[in-house]
Amino acid sequence: MRKSELTEMTVSELETKLQDNSESLQNFRFQKALQQLENPVQIKHVKKEIAQVKTLLKEYELGIRTERQDNL
């Protein structure tokens, strides 16, 4: 997922994304240990995305970034 797509997500969506990515990373590591992982680069991409999500969540926590409120 691109950084621009992550910045458009709400805090609750980011928390869900973080949980999903953490589970994916755990599964990839397990597959790697069993030598069943087809594309080891997936681990790198998931770890990078986890770091991006954590950074955005910390920015929200510190008040650097605020949630967008769409007025329809």
Secondary structure, DSSP 8 states (H G I E B T S, - for coil): --HHHHHTS-HHHHHHHHHHHHHHHHHHHHHHHTT--S-THHHHHHHHHHHHHHHHHHHHHHTSS-------
